[in-house]
Amino acid sequence: MFKLMIVDDEMLVRMGLKTTIDWPKLGFQIAGEADNGLKALEIARSIRPDLVLTDIRMPKLDGLGLMKALKKELPRTKILILSCYQDFDYVREALQLGALDYIPKLSMQVEELEQVFQRAKAVLEEEAEQERMADAGWEPERYRSLREMQGCFFQDLLKAGLTGADLAERLTRLKLRLAKSGRYGAVCLRVDDLRAIRQRNGGTGLALLESPLLNIIDEAFENSGLRGNVFMGREGEFGLVFSFAEGTEAGSIPEELGRFCGHLRETIQLYFNLSVSFGIGPVASDLLQLKEIYNQASEAAGYRLYQGKGSVNFFREEGFAVEPLLDAEQEQNLRELLESGRCAEAESLVLGLLDRASSGAVKPPMLLRQELLEVILTFSRVLKQYGGRLDQPPAPPGGDPMIVLAEVETLGDWKLWFHDFAAWFGHRLNELKAQRFGREVSRALEYINRHYATELKLGEIADQIGMNETYFSHLFKKETGANFTDYVNGLRIEKAKQLLRNSTDNIYEIAATVGYANVSYFSKVFKQIVGISPAEYKKGLNIK
């Protein structure tokens, strides 16, 4: 039986706690009580309680001060916080100091109190088990608790797999709620809005909530009557594995897991005001298949990208769309829009392609993320032409676009970010052009990039920017290093090379597309710049 001390400055609260709960039944004896933190500390030094239930607001020494003193003098003593104050700042500091849980004094019912103390008892029992294992020759310095040992077991299972003999032995020793035979299911739970949670919690992310979330998930197992275990994955991810009797119909298990996930989602939203999404893997008939079905559950959780936050996603085995998000022609169109400064049109092009890709038979989320990376790289290449880089100041909205893409959770979130990014890109491109060429030549280059396929005359462009033709010709060559005609021809031939590489158009069609009405003149200019004719260039591509 574990020793409990109750600390509260209200006598009625202490009396109520002592008389309304059957403490011996829960495995506790009340070894002491106090009405302030200083007295509690003095008593604790004498009785060395296993668990302290303390109020936060008390005279002489408050609950947080008592926690700090106990942590220093009696580090093995566990603490529960009792308070009327709902301010999360108190909760956060208490959890940082190592409190097991937080009890709102005015709203907690007896059944809920008993559940909190049952979880606290489980922690104390785990530590006792850890000591027993240390005596038996296990390496306790590697583990903080039985739960962590269970987590290490699942990590080992998912990384490298385990042999049947090793699996059976560890199932028993670690008290895992998994049968050695039957059917098995796996669920991957992911906390939504993880990036915002990190920012809100000063970079600590979910660290303060991991233990309470594990407790809630354990409680969900108990309430549902399902058998299984929960473990921590990467940040913001929890793995759930389920064990079903051999006679359970395989077809009914995914539906049952879906209901379980729906109830758990509502519970986490109620208690933590957090949104969570789920991936459910296929059913296995061998415990050694847990690695495979959990990886498939993790893959299913990735479909949050399409389905949104709070979604429950089942593993998909059917085929998917194979058409790329951005083919060669569309990539060329995107580059031309960006080079000519038409960033709003570039944004519309990308979002239109994305809407098409996310309708109907969608492709695996990881594949779509790779294609979105190619979109960002196209932006990066254009920026680099003018001496800019995405990974150098001034930073795009949200920071490094590669990190944003890796962490974004839904297409809706990515579209919102991309809207701001496209606006930032346009502004940054104009800055770089102005730094490199000056305002007048930058305007001229923007006009040329937009209209290179039409008949361009030096005088008309000079008029466009309000400058004398002779002076503009001199300024253009000074800043770009090329005269007007050579620059336009160079641009057109680069566009023609892209079309020769990526399109099936005939040479005369490509000539017209890039602004040459006469295919012979086009071939002459192409050979002057490239060194070979368009036909030879295309033939060389086919040989490669």
Residue, then its C-alpha position, 0 to 999 in steps of 0.5 A: m500500500f502506498k503512502l498519501m499526504i493531502v495538502d490544502d488550506e481548506m479543512l473541508v476540502r481535506m475532510g471531503l477527500k479523506t471521507t469520500i474515497d475508499w483509499p485502501k481499495l485504491g491501494f493508498q493509506i493517508a499517512g499525513e495532512a497539512d494546511n500549508g506548504l511549510k508544514a507539509l514539507e516538515i511532515a513529508r521529511s518525516i513520513r516520506p510519502d509516495l504521493v502528495l496531493t497538494d493545492i496550488r494557492m496556500p499560505k506560507l508556501d504554495g503548492l508550486g514552492l512545495m513541489k520544488a522543495l520536494k523535488k530537491e529533498l524527496p525526488r522519489t515522491k510523486i505529486l498531483i496538483l489540486s486547484c480551482y485555477q484553470d489558468f494553463d500557466y499553472v498547469r504548465e509550470a506544475l507539469q514542468l516540475g514533474a506533476l503527474d496530473y492536474i485536478p480541477k477542484l470544483s469540477m472533478q467527480v469522485e469517479e474521475l478522482e479515482q481514475v486519476f489516483q489509479r493512474a498515479k498508482a500505476v506509475l508508482e507500481e511501474e517504478a517498483e517493477q523497475e527496481r525489481m528488474a534492476d535487481a534481476g540484472w536488467e539495465p535500469e539506467r536505460y529506462r525511466s519506467l515500465r512504460e518507457m521499456q514498453g515503448c522501447f520494445f515497440q521501437d525495436l519491433l518497428k525498426a528491426g523486427l523481433t524473432g518469435a522467441d524474443l517476442a514471446e519473452r518480452l510480451t510476458r516480462l513487459k506486461l504487454r496487453l497483446a496475446k501471443s496469437g489471434r488477430y492484430g490491428a494498428v493505429c497511428l495517431r497524429v496531433d494536428d497543428l504541431r507547428a503552432i503548438r511548438q510556437r505557442n509552448g515556446g519550443t517545447g511542443l507536446a513535451l508537457l502533454e505526452s504523459p497525460l495523453l498516454n494516460i488518456i489513451d490507456e483509459a480509452f483502452e480500458n473504457s472500450g474493452l479493447r486489448g492493446n498498448v500505446f507507445m510514443g513515436r516521433e514528436g506528435e505521433f502515438g502508436l496504438v496496437f490492438s489484440f483480438a481473439e482468433g475467432t474475431e472476423a477480420g472484416s469487422i476490426p477496421e470498423e471497430l477501430g474506426r469507432f474507437c478513434g472517433h471516441l478518442r478524438e472527442t475525448i482528447q478534444l474535450y480534455f486537451n482542446l487538441s485536434v488529432s487525426f488517425g491512420i488505421g492499418p490492415v488486419a494481421s494474423d501474426l504478431l510478427q506482422l505488427k511492423e508492417i501493419y503499423n507502417q501502413a497505418s502511418e502511411a494512412a495517417g498521411y492522407r490527412l493531407y487530403q482529408g483534413k485535420g481530425s480525419v480518420n483514414f484507412f490504409r489504401e491498397e488501390g491504384f492512384a493517379v500517375e499524371p505528374l502535378l507539373d509536366a515539362e510544358q507546365e513547368q516551362n509556363l510556370r518559369e515564364l510567368l515567374e521570369s516576367g514577374r506575373c507571380a499572381e498568375a503563377e500562383s493561379l497556375v499551381l493552385g489549379l493544378l493542385d485542385r485537379a491533382s487532389s480530386g478523384a483518385v489521389k496519389p500517395p501523400m509522400l509523392l504529392r509532397q515530392e511534386l510540390l517540392e519540384v514546384i518550390l525548386t522552380f521558384s528557387r531556380v528563377l530567384k537564383q538567376y537574379g542572385g537570390r536564394l530561398d535559404q538566405p535573408p530575407a526569409p520567406p513567410g514561415g521560414d525555409p519553404m522546404i521545412v514548411l513543406a515537410e511539416v505542413e499537414t493539409l493541402g488547405d494549410w499549404k495553399l494558405w502558405f503558398h499564397d503568402f509565399a507567391a506574394w513574397f516571391g514577387h516582391r523579392l524578385n522585383e528587389l533583386k531585379a532593381q538591385r541588379f539592373g536599375r528600375e528602368v531596365s528591370r521594367a524593360l526586362e519584365y516586358i521582354n520576358r512577357h512578350y518575347a514571342t511577339e514582334l519586339k522593337l527597341g523604340e516601343i519598349a523605350d516608349q513603354i518606360g518613358m525613355n529616349e530610344t538612343y539613351f535606353s539602348h546605351l543603358f540596356k547594354k551597359e546594365t545587361g552586357a548585351n545589346f537589345t537584339d542579342y538579348v532578345n535572340g538569346l532569350r528566344i533561343e533558350k525558350a526554344k531549347q526548352l521546347l526542343r527538350n520537352s515538346t513534340d512540336n515540329i521545328y517550324e512550330i517551335a520557331a513560331t512559338v518563340g517569336y520567329a515567323n521565318v524558320s530559316y532565320f530561326s535556324k540561322v540564329f539558333k546555330q549562331i548561338v548554340g553552335i548546331s542547328p535545331a534539328e541536330y540539337k533535337k537529334g542529339l537529345n534523342i541519342k542521349 
